[in-house]
Amino acid sequence: MNVLHLSGYGVKIKVDHMRPKSGLVVINGREDDREESIQSFRPRKIPYDSIIIDGHSGYISLQAFHWLSKNKIPVFILNFDGSLISSILPPMPVKADLRAAQLDASRNPEMKFKIAYELVKAKIQRAHDVLKWLAERYDIEDKVRRVKKESLDLSRAKTIKDIRIIEGRVALRYWQAIQSVIPETFDFQGRITKKHQYNASDPVNLTLNYAYGVLEGECRRAINTVGLEPSVGFLHDFADYQTKQSLVYDLQEPFRWIGEVATIQAFESGLLDMKDFYFLGDDYRYHFGAEAKRKFLEMLKDRFNSPVQYKGKMWQWDAIILNKVQELSRFLIGKSKSIDFKEPAPSLERTDSLDIRRHILDLGQKQAAELGIGRSTLHYLRKNAGSDKSFRVCKKVAKKIVLLRQ
C-alpha cells in the first residue's frame, strides 16, 4: 500500500500541459498551519497506488478522472469520521460467468453458508491472535477465556443466522477485552450498544472508523480488479437500507484486525492523545487533528505493508486481500473446491511484553555490558520498561535479555 493522502481546504487534482506533458497536478489543501503543496506526475510514473481525500473543499477535473482511470489509480473520499463517502475506481473487467456464479452462490444455501462460515471463522481467529498479542502486555487472561468459550459455538452453527449471533457474542467479549486495556482518559466503551454504534463519540472509535474506511477502500479496489459484483454478499445480505455494499462488508471481516492493531498501537505508543482530537460542537462527534491524522495513516500503511509468508513467498496485506478475492472467484466458478480466509496468519510480536519489561528492570549494568548495551541505552530501556507506554527493543537484544535472565 502506498497511499497519497490529501486533506484540508482547496484540494485540487487536474491535468496540465495536455499535449506536451499530460502531467497530473495534485494540490494538497491548506490545513491548520500548513500551506497548500503541489506535486506533479507524468503518465505511468505516479508512485502511489491510490488516493485518499478527506478534505471538503476543492475539485477534480474531468481530464484528471480520465488520467487516473488510465493509470489505474482509485480515489476514495472519506468523511471526517472515516466513513467512505464515495469511490472512483478504474473500469471493472466484464466477467459475466463470474457474476452469474456469484449470484447463483448467493441463492444457494449450502454455498452461502460455507462462505459466510469461513469469513467468520477467519475473523474469530484474528480476534484470538490480537488478544494473544495483547495478553503479552496486559493481564486479560480471564477475558481471553471468555472469547474462546463463545468461539466454540461456531462449529455448531447450522444457519447463517446462527453464524451472525455467534459472531456478535464473540465481538462483544473481544471489545470488552480491548476496552480493558485502553486508558479511561479516552472514554472508550466498546463498538456498539443496544441502541446505536458509538461512531466518533470518542477518540478510539473515531480512529477505528478511519482505519475501517481505508480498509473498505482496499476491499473495493480488490473486488473491482477481479470483477465481482460488490453488492452481492454472503454473510451480509443486500438490502435497500444498507449503506455498505454487502460483498465489500463481507471481505472486510477477516482483515479488520489490521485497523484494530494499528489503532491500539497508536494509543499505546502515545502517537495519538486527547490533544489530537476536538469537537466542533454541532453534532458532538470527535474530529482528528490534521497532523495526528497524517501520523496515524502512516502507522496504518506500515501495518498494511507488514510482511507475511504465504504460499512459499513473502506478501504484504493489501496483496493478500486481492489474492483472497481471487481465491473466492475461483471457488465460485468451480476451479477450487474449498475456500479459506484464515490463512495466512499475521505475525504479531511485541518487544515490550510483561516478561521483557521485568527482565529489563532486573538487568544490571554488568549484564547489560555483556549484551553490548551502554549505560545511556540501559537508562532509556529502564525508563520505558517502567512506564505504561509501548516501546520497541531490537529483537536480538530482547532475545538475549530473556535468555540471560533465565
C-alpha positions as CSV (number, residue, x, y, z in Angstrom):
1,M,0.0,0.0,0.0
2,N,1.3,3.4,-0.9
3,V,-1.5,6.0,-0.4
4,L,-1.4,9.7,-1.4
5,H,-3.4,11.4,1.4
6,L,-5.0,14.8,0.6
7,S,-6.9,16.9,3.1
8,G,-7.7,20.5,4.1
9,Y,-9.2,23.3,2.1
10,G,-8.5,23.7,-1.6
11,V,-7.6,20.2,-2.7
12,K,-7.3,20.1,-6.5
13,I,-6.4,17.4,-9.0
14,K,-6.1,18.4,-12.6
15,V,-4.0,17.7,-15.8
16,D,-1.7,20.4,-17.1
17,H,0.1,20.8,-20.4
18,M,-2.1,18.1,-22.1
19,R,-0.2,17.8,-25.4
20,P,3.4,18.0,-24.4
21,K,3.4,16.5,-20.9
22,S,-0.1,15.5,-19.7
23,G,1.1,15.7,-16.1
24,L,-1.3,15.1,-13.2
25,V,-1.1,18.1,-10.9
26,V,-2.1,17.4,-7.3
27,I,-2.5,20.3,-4.9
28,N,-2.9,19.4,-1.2
29,G,-5.1,21.7,0.7
30,R,-4.4,24.3,3.4
31,E,-4.9,22.9,6.9
32,D,-4.0,24.4,10.3
33,D,-0.6,25.9,9.9
34,R,0.1,24.0,6.7
35,E,0.1,25.8,3.3
36,E,-1.0,24.1,0.2
37,S,1.6,21.9,-1.6
38,I,1.9,20.9,-5.2
39,Q,3.1,17.6,-6.8
40,S,3.2,16.7,-10.4
41,F,3.3,13.2,-12.0
42,R,3.9,12.0,-15.6
43,P,1.7,9.3,-17.1
44,R,2.6,5.8,-15.8
45,K,5.1,7.2,-13.4
46,I,3.0,8.0,-10.4
47,P,4.4,6.2,-7.3
48,Y,1.1,5.9,-5.5
49,D,-1.4,3.1,-5.9
50,S,-4.4,5.0,-4.5
51,I,-5.6,8.5,-3.4
52,I,-7.5,9.2,-0.2
53,I,-9.2,12.6,0.1
54,D,-10.8,13.7,3.4
55,G,-10.9,17.4,2.6
56,H,-14.2,19.2,1.9
57,S,-13.1,21.9,-0.4
58,G,-11.7,21.6,-3.9
59,Y,-12.3,19.8,-7.2
60,I,-11.1,17.0,-9.6
61,S,-11.2,17.9,-13.3
62,L,-12.8,15.6,-15.8
63,Q,-9.4,15.1,-17.5
64,A,-8.0,14.1,-14.1
65,F,-10.7,11.4,-13.9
66,H,-9.6,10.1,-17.3
67,W,-5.9,10.3,-16.3
68,L,-6.4,8.4,-13.1
69,S,-8.6,5.7,-14.7
70,K,-6.0,5.0,-17.4
71,N,-3.3,4.8,-14.8
72,K,-5.5,2.5,-12.6
73,I,-5.4,4.8,-9.6
74,P,-8.6,4.7,-7.5
75,V,-9.7,7.7,-5.5
76,F,-11.5,7.3,-2.1
77,I,-13.3,10.2,-0.5
78,L,-13.7,9.9,3.3
79,N,-15.8,11.9,5.7
80,F,-14.2,13.4,8.8
81,D,-15.2,10.3,10.8
82,G,-13.6,7.8,8.4
83,S,-16.8,6.8,6.6
84,L,-16.4,6.3,2.9
85,I,-18.5,8.9,1.1
86,S,-17.6,8.0,-2.5
87,S,-15.1,6.0,-4.5
88,I,-13.8,6.4,-8.1
89,L,-12.5,3.1,-9.4
90,P,-10.9,2.1,-12.7
91,P,-13.1,0.3,-15.2
92,M,-14.2,-3.2,-13.9
93,P,-13.5,-6.2,-16.1
94,V,-16.6,-7.7,-17.6
95,K,-16.8,-11.3,-16.4
96,A,-20.4,-12.5,-16.9
97,D,-19.7,-16.1,-15.9
98,L,-18.1,-15.0,-12.6
99,R,-21.0,-12.7,-11.8
100,A,-23.6,-15.3,-12.7
101,A,-21.8,-17.8,-10.5
102,Q,-21.7,-15.3,-7.6
103,L,-25.4,-14.7,-7.9
104,D,-26.1,-18.4,-8.0
105,A,-24.0,-18.9,-4.9
106,S,-25.8,-16.2,-3.1
107,R,-29.1,-18.1,-3.7
108,N,-27.6,-21.5,-2.8
109,P,-28.0,-22.0,0.9
110,E,-25.1,-24.5,1.1
111,M,-22.6,-22.3,-0.8
112,K,-23.7,-19.2,1.0
113,F,-23.3,-20.8,4.4
114,K,-19.9,-22.2,3.5
115,I,-18.5,-18.8,2.5
116,A,-20.1,-17.0,5.4
117,Y,-18.8,-19.6,7.8
118,E,-15.2,-19.2,6.5
119,L,-15.4,-15.4,6.7
120,V,-16.4,-15.5,10.4
121,K,-14.1,-18.3,11.2
122,A,-11.2,-16.2,9.9
123,K,-12.5,-13.1,11.8
124,I,-12.7,-15.0,15.1
125,Q,-9.2,-16.5,14.6
126,R,-7.8,-13.0,14.0
127,A,-9.6,-11.9,17.2
128,H,-7.7,-14.6,19.1
129,D,-4.4,-13.5,17.5
130,V,-5.0,-9.9,18.6
131,L,-5.9,-10.9,22.1
132,K,-2.9,-13.2,22.4
133,W,-0.7,-10.3,21.4
134,L,-2.4,-8.0,23.9
135,A,-2.1,-10.7,26.7
136,E,1.7,-10.5,26.4
137,R,1.5,-6.9,27.8
138,Y,-1.8,-6.9,29.8
139,D,-3.4,-9.1,32.3
140,I,-6.5,-10.1,30.3
141,E,-6.4,-13.9,30.6
142,D,-9.9,-14.1,32.0
143,K,-11.3,-12.1,29.1
144,V,-9.4,-14.2,26.6
145,R,-11.0,-17.3,28.0
146,R,-14.5,-15.8,27.6
147,V,-13.8,-15.1,23.9
148,K,-12.5,-18.6,23.4
149,K,-15.6,-20.0,25.1
150,E,-18.0,-18.1,22.9
151,S,-16.0,-19.1,19.8
152,L,-16.5,-22.8,20.4
153,D,-20.2,-22.4,19.4
154,L,-19.2,-21.6,15.8
155,S,-18.6,-25.3,15.0
156,R,-22.3,-26.0,15.9
157,A,-23.8,-23.3,13.7
158,K,-26.4,-24.6,11.3
159,T,-27.6,-21.4,9.6
160,I,-26.2,-18.0,8.7
161,K,-28.3,-16.5,11.4
162,D,-26.5,-18.8,13.9
163,I,-23.2,-17.6,12.5
164,R,-24.2,-13.9,12.9
165,I,-25.3,-14.5,16.5
166,I,-22.1,-16.2,17.5
167,E,-20.1,-13.6,15.7
168,G,-21.9,-10.9,17.7
169,R,-21.2,-12.7,21.0
170,V,-17.6,-13.1,20.3
171,A,-17.3,-9.5,19.2
172,L,-18.9,-8.4,22.5
173,R,-16.3,-10.2,24.5
174,Y,-13.5,-9.2,22.2
175,W,-14.3,-5.5,22.6
176,Q,-14.7,-5.9,26.3
177,A,-11.1,-7.2,26.4
178,I,-9.8,-4.3,24.3
179,Q,-11.7,-1.8,26.3
180,S,-10.0,-3.0,29.4
181,V,-6.5,-2.1,28.1
182,I,-7.5,1.4,26.7
183,P,-6.9,4.2,29.3
184,E,-10.1,5.6,30.8
185,T,-9.0,9.0,29.6
186,F,-10.3,8.1,26.1
187,D,-13.7,7.1,27.3
188,F,-13.8,4.0,25.1
189,Q,-16.8,1.9,25.9
190,G,-16.8,-0.6,23.0
191,R,-18.1,-0.5,19.5
192,I,-21.8,-0.9,19.8
193,T,-24.7,-0.6,22.3
194,K,-28.2,-2.0,22.1
195,K,-29.3,1.3,20.5
196,H,-26.6,2.5,18.2
197,Q,-23.0,2.4,17.2
198,Y,-20.6,4.6,19.1
199,N,-19.3,6.1,15.8
200,A,-17.0,9.0,16.5
201,S,-18.2,9.8,20.1
202,D,-14.7,9.0,21.5
203,P,-11.2,9.2,20.0
204,V,-10.7,5.4,19.8
205,N,-13.9,4.8,17.9
206,L,-13.1,7.7,15.5
207,T,-9.6,6.2,14.8
208,L,-11.1,2.7,14.3
209,N,-13.7,4.2,11.9
210,Y,-10.9,5.9,9.9
211,A,-8.9,2.6,9.7
212,Y,-12.0,0.7,8.6
213,G,-12.7,3.4,5.9
214,V,-9.2,2.8,4.5
215,L,-9.7,-1.0,4.6
216,E,-13.1,-0.6,2.9
217,G,-11.3,1.2,0.0
218,E,-8.8,-1.6,-0.3
219,C,-11.6,-4.2,-0.4
220,R,-13.5,-2.2,-3.0
221,R,-10.4,-2.0,-5.1
222,A,-9.7,-5.7,-4.9
223,I,-13.3,-6.6,-5.8
224,N,-13.2,-4.1,-8.7
225,T,-10.0,-5.6,-10.0
226,V,-11.3,-9.2,-10.0
227,G,-14.7,-8.3,-11.4
228,L,-17.1,-9.5,-8.7
229,E,-20.4,-7.7,-8.0
230,P,-19.8,-5.7,-4.8
231,S,-23.5,-5.6,-3.8
232,V,-23.9,-9.4,-3.6
233,G,-22.6,-10.7,-0.4
234,F,-22.8,-13.9,1.6
235,L,-22.6,-13.1,5.3
236,H,-24.3,-9.7,4.9
237,D,-27.5,-9.7,2.8
238,F,-28.0,-6.9,0.4
239,A,-30.9,-4.6,1.3
240,D,-32.2,-1.3,0.2
241,Y,-31.5,0.3,3.7
242,Q,-27.9,-0.9,3.9
243,T,-25.3,1.8,3.1
244,K,-22.4,-0.6,2.6
245,Q,-22.2,-2.9,-0.4
246,S,-22.6,-6.4,1.0
247,L,-19.5,-8.2,-0.5
248,V,-17.3,-5.2,0.4
249,Y,-18.5,-5.5,4.0
250,D,-18.1,-9.3,3.9
251,L,-14.4,-9.1,2.8
252,Q,-13.5,-6.5,5.5
253,E,-14.3,-9.0,8.3
254,P,-11.1,-11.2,8.1
255,F,-8.9,-8.0,7.9
256,R,-10.4,-5.7,10.4
257,W,-7.6,-6.7,12.8
258,I,-5.3,-4.5,10.7
259,G,-7.0,-1.4,11.7
260,E,-7.6,-2.6,15.2
261,V,-3.9,-3.4,15.9
262,A,-2.8,-0.1,14.3
263,T,-5.3,1.8,16.5
264,I,-4.2,0.1,19.7
265,Q,-0.6,0.7,18.8
266,A,-1.3,4.4,18.1
267,F,-2.8,5.0,21.6
268,E,-0.3,2.7,23.4
269,S,2.7,4.4,22.0
270,G,1.4,7.9,22.6
271,L,1.3,8.7,18.8
272,L,-2.3,9.7,19.5
273,D,-3.5,11.5,22.6
274,M,-6.5,13.6,23.7
275,K,-4.9,16.8,22.3
276,D,-5.1,15.3,18.8
277,F,-9.0,15.3,18.8
278,Y,-11.6,18.0,19.1
279,F,-15.3,18.7,18.9
280,L,-16.9,21.2,16.6
281,G,-19.9,21.5,18.8
282,D,-22.6,20.8,16.2
283,D,-23.0,17.0,16.4
284,Y,-20.7,16.1,19.3
285,R,-18.6,13.8,17.3
286,Y,-14.8,13.9,17.5
287,H,-12.6,15.2,14.7
288,F,-9.0,14.3,14.0
289,G,-6.3,17.0,14.2
290,A,-4.6,17.3,10.8
291,E,-1.1,16.2,11.9
292,A,-2.4,13.4,14.0
293,K,-4.4,12.0,11.1
294,R,-1.3,12.0,8.9
295,K,0.8,10.2,11.5
296,F,-1.9,7.6,12.1
297,L,-2.3,7.0,8.3
298,E,1.5,6.3,8.2
299,M,1.2,3.8,11.0
300,L,-1.8,2.2,9.3
301,K,0.2,2.0,6.0
302,D,3.1,0.3,7.9
303,R,0.6,-2.3,9.2
304,F,-0.8,-3.0,5.7
305,N,2.7,-3.2,4.4
306,S,4.0,-5.6,7.1
307,P,5.3,-8.8,5.5
308,V,3.7,-12.2,5.9
309,Q,4.7,-15.6,4.4
310,Y,2.1,-17.3,2.2
311,K,2.4,-19.9,-0.5
312,G,6.2,-20.0,-0.2
313,K,6.8,-16.3,-0.6
314,M,6.5,-13.0,1.2
315,W,3.4,-10.9,0.7
316,Q,2.0,-7.6,2.0
317,W,-1.5,-7.4,3.4
318,D,-3.0,-5.4,0.6
319,A,-1.8,-8.1,-1.8
320,I,-3.3,-10.8,0.5
321,I,-6.7,-9.0,0.3
322,L,-6.5,-9.1,-3.5
323,N,-5.4,-12.7,-3.5
324,K,-8.3,-13.8,-1.3
325,V,-10.8,-12.1,-3.6
326,Q,-9.2,-14.1,-6.5
327,E,-9.4,-17.3,-4.5
328,L,-13.1,-16.5,-3.8
329,S,-13.7,-16.0,-7.5
330,R,-12.1,-19.4,-8.3
331,F,-14.2,-21.1,-5.7
332,L,-17.4,-19.5,-7.1
333,I,-16.8,-20.8,-10.7
334,G,-15.7,-24.3,-9.5
335,K,-12.0,-24.0,-10.2
336,S,-11.3,-24.5,-6.5
337,K,-13.2,-27.0,-4.2
338,S,-12.6,-25.1,-1.0
339,I,-12.3,-21.5,0.3
340,D,-10.2,-20.3,3.3
341,F,-9.8,-16.8,4.6
342,K,-7.9,-17.8,7.8
343,E,-4.5,-18.2,6.2
344,P,-2.1,-16.6,6.3
345,A,-1.8,-15.7,10.0
346,P,-0.3,-12.4,10.9
347,S,3.0,-12.2,12.8
348,L,2.1,-10.1,15.9
349,E,5.1,-9.8,18.1
350,R,5.9,-7.2,20.7
351,T,9.2,-6.4,22.4
352,D,7.5,-4.7,25.4
353,S,5.8,-7.7,26.9
354,L,5.5,-8.1,30.7
355,D,8.4,-10.5,30.7
356,I,10.7,-8.2,28.8
357,R,9.8,-5.3,31.0
358,R,10.5,-7.3,34.1
359,H,13.8,-8.6,32.7
360,I,14.9,-5.1,31.7
361,L,14.2,-3.7,35.2
362,D,16.2,-6.5,36.8
363,L,19.1,-6.1,34.3
364,G,22.4,-4.9,36.0
365,Q,25.0,-2.7,34.4
366,K,27.5,-5.6,34.1
367,Q,25.0,-7.9,32.4
368,A,23.9,-5.1,30.1
369,A,27.5,-4.5,29.1
370,E,27.8,-8.2,28.2
371,L,24.9,-7.7,25.8
372,G,26.5,-4.6,24.3
373,I,24.1,-2.2,26.0
374,G,25.6,1.0,27.2
375,R,24.7,3.0,30.3
376,S,22.6,5.6,28.4
377,T,20.8,2.9,26.5
378,L,20.1,0.9,29.7
379,H,18.8,4.0,31.4
380,Y,16.5,4.6,28.4
381,L,15.3,1.0,28.4
382,R,14.6,1.1,32.2
383,K,12.7,4.3,31.8
384,N,10.5,2.8,29.1
385,A,10.0,-0.5,30.9
386,G,8.7,1.3,34.0
387,S,6.1,3.4,32.0
388,D,2.7,2.5,30.6
389,K,3.7,3.4,27.1
390,S,4.7,0.8,24.5
391,F,8.2,0.8,23.2
392,R,10.5,-1.1,20.9
393,V,13.6,-3.2,21.7
394,C,15.7,-4.8,19.0
395,K,14.5,-8.4,18.6
396,K,18.1,-9.7,19.0
397,V,18.6,-7.7,22.2
398,A,15.2,-8.7,23.6
399,K,16.0,-12.4,23.0
400,K,19.4,-12.0,24.7
401,I,17.9,-10.3,27.7
402,V,15.3,-13.1,28.2
403,L,18.0,-15.8,27.8
404,L,20.3,-14.0,30.1
405,R,17.7,-13.8,32.9
406,Q,16.6,-17.4,32.6
